[in-house]
Amino acid sequence: MSDTSQSLAVSLFSEILIVDQLARASVAKVLPKGMELSHFAVLNHLAQSGEERTPAQLAKTFHLTRGAMTNTLHKLEWAGWVHIRPDWDDARRKLVSISPSGQSARDAALAAIAPVIADVVNKVGEDKVRTALPVLRALRQKLNGLA
């Protein structure tokens, strides 16, 4: 890799990391009281999939350890936002689904987040965002192949 290519790569990833940090902070500020970004991510995933998932599947999806996912799921269960039940076919496994109050909490979070994200997209410009999306998707797919 040439010095120019390496410099470009470092600049790109520096920007991505800073954008990630700023985006997380902006979104976390507007989440409903008691909800963390990790909670929203799991609730949103469960709501979009519409299917039960095992804690191991969720951990893999979010690139977390099983222990970290278990911790998040316990908090979500305590809040009443997910149901965790035994897998009737395999007693060693559990299945997680979003509860009706979890769906409501996710919807409230999405309603709070949407204007923040829309404002950023408006300020940057929809055309620039559309241009950036394919590049970001390609980077995600390549990085996902490394994991």
RAWOMO-V217321 format. One record per pair of residues at least 24 apart in sequence whose ideal C-beta (glycine too) atoms are under 10 Angstrom apart, sorted by the first residue. I is the first residue (numbers start at 0). GAP is how many residues later the second one is. Records with the same first field share a line. If there is no record, write none. Layout:
BEGIN
I = GAP ; GAP
END
This chain:
BEGIN
11 = 123 ; 127
12 = 126 ; 130
15 = 120 ; 123
18 = 101 ; 117
21 = 98
22 = 93 ; 94 ; 97
25 = 87 ; 90 ; 91 ; 93 ; 94
26 = 82 ; 85 ; 86 ; 89 ; 90
27 = 85
28 = 83 ; 84 ; 87
29 = 79 ; 81 ; 82 ; 83 ; 84 ; 85 ; 86 ; 87
30 = 74 ; 77 ; 78 ; 81 ; 82
31 = 72 ; 73 ; 74 ; 76 ; 77 ; 79 ; 80
33 = 41 ; 45 ; 47 ; 71
34 = 40 ; 41 ; 44 ; 46 ; 70 ; 71 ; 73 ; 74 ; 77
35 = 36 ; 39 ; 40
36 = 72 ; 76
37 = 24 ; 26 ; 30 ; 31 ; 33 ; 34 ; 37 ; 38
38 = 33 ; 34 ; 36 ; 37 ; 40 ; 42 ; 43 ; 63 ; 66 ; 67 ; 70
39 = 41 ; 65 ; 66 ; 68 ; 69 ; 70 ; 72 ; 73
40 = 31 ; 65 ; 68
41 = 27 ; 30 ; 31 ; 33 ; 34 ; 39 ; 40 ; 54 ; 56 ; 60 ; 64
42 = 33 ; 36 ; 38 ; 39 ; 55 ; 56 ; 59 ; 60 ; 61 ; 62 ; 63 ; 64 ; 66 ; 67
43 = 54 ; 62 ; 63 ; 65 ; 66 ; 69
44 = 53 ; 61
45 = 30 ; 35 ; 36 ; 37 ; 50 ; 51 ; 52 ; 53 ; 56 ; 57 ; 60
46 = 51 ; 55 ; 56 ; 58 ; 59 ; 60 ; 63
47 = 50 ; 58
48 = 48 ; 49
49 = 47 ; 48
50 = 44 ; 45 ; 46
51 = 30 ; 31 ; 32 ; 33 ; 35 ; 42 ; 43 ; 44 ; 45 ; 46
52 = 29 ; 41 ; 42 ; 43 ; 44 ; 45
53 = 33 ; 36 ; 39 ; 40 ; 41 ; 42
54 = 29 ; 38 ; 39 ; 40 ; 41
55 = 37 ; 38
56 = 36 ; 38 ; 39
57 = 24 ; 38
59 = 87
62 = 80 ; 81 ; 84
68 = 27
69 = 24
75 = 26 ; 29
76 = 25
78 = 26
79 = 25
80 = 24 ; 25
END
